């Protein structure tokens, strides 16, 4: 299980599992439960690069980031650590 401490959003942490180049599971700690559960289920089974492409840069209201954007950052960090 990988853990990412979020910044600038309501959720405090993202826990995620990767299987090869695929997102196996995601769990947000805190945040808007319905939205974060929806995002987690949508990316389960998705290739990491595709998830990053779809989520990167999404903003929440006037905030410069969002929970989906933070997940993209977590996945980018994971990929960089693997290379």
C-alpha positions in Angstrom: 0.0 0.0 0.0 1.3 3.4 -1.0 0.5 6.5 1.0 0.4 10.2 -0.2 -0.2 13.1 2.1 -2.4 15.6 0.3 -2.0 19.4 0.2 -4.6 22.1 -0.2 -7.7 19.8 -0.2 -10.2 18.4 2.3 -8.8 14.9 2.2 -5.7 14.3 4.3 -4.2 11.3 2.6 -4.6 9.0 -0.3 -3.8 5.3 0.0 -3.4 3.3 -3.2 -2.2 0.0 -4.6 -0.5 -0.5 -8.0 -0.3 -3.8 -9.9 2.3 -3.4 -12.6 1.2 -0.3 -14.6 -2.4 -0.4 -13.4 -4.2 1.2 -10.4 -5.5 -1.6 -8.3 -7.3 0.3 -5.6 -7.5 3.8 -4.1 -8.8 5.1 -0.8 -9.1 8.7 0.2 -8.8 9.5 3.9 -11.2 12.5 4.6 -12.7 14.7 2.0 -16.2 14.5 0.3 -17.0 10.8 0.8 -19.2 10.4 -2.3 -16.9 12.2 -4.6 -13.7 10.5 -3.4 -15.3 7.1 -3.5 -16.5 7.8 -7.0 -13.1 8.8 -8.2 -11.5 5.8 -6.5 -13.9 3.4 -8.2 -13.5 5.0 -11.6 -9.7 4.7 -11.6 -9.6 1.1 -10.3 -8.3 -1.0 -13.1 -7.1 2.0 -15.1 -3.6 2.3 -16.4 -1.5 4.7 -14.3 -0.7 7.0 -17.3 -4.4 7.2 -18.3 -5.5 8.1 -14.8 -2.8 10.9 -14.6 -3.9 12.2 -18.0 -7.5 12.4 -16.9 -7.1 13.8 -13.4 -4.1 16.1 -13.7 -5.0 19.8 -13.3 -8.6 19.4 -12.1 -9.4 22.3 -9.7 -12.0 22.4 -6.8 -13.8 25.7 -6.9 -11.2 28.5 -6.5 -8.6 26.1 -5.1 -5.6 25.5 -7.4 -5.9 21.7 -6.8 -8.5 19.0 -6.0 -8.7 15.5 -4.7 -8.5 14.0 -8.2 -5.5 16.3 -9.0 -3.9 15.2 -5.8 -4.3 11.6 -6.9 -2.6 12.4 -10.2 0.3 14.0 -8.2 0.5 10.8 -6.0 0.6 8.6 -9.1 3.2 10.8 -10.8 5.4 10.6 -7.6 5.0 6.8 -7.6 6.0 6.5 -11.3 9.1 8.8 -10.7 10.1 6.7 -7.7 10.0 3.5 -9.9 12.4 4.9 -12.5 
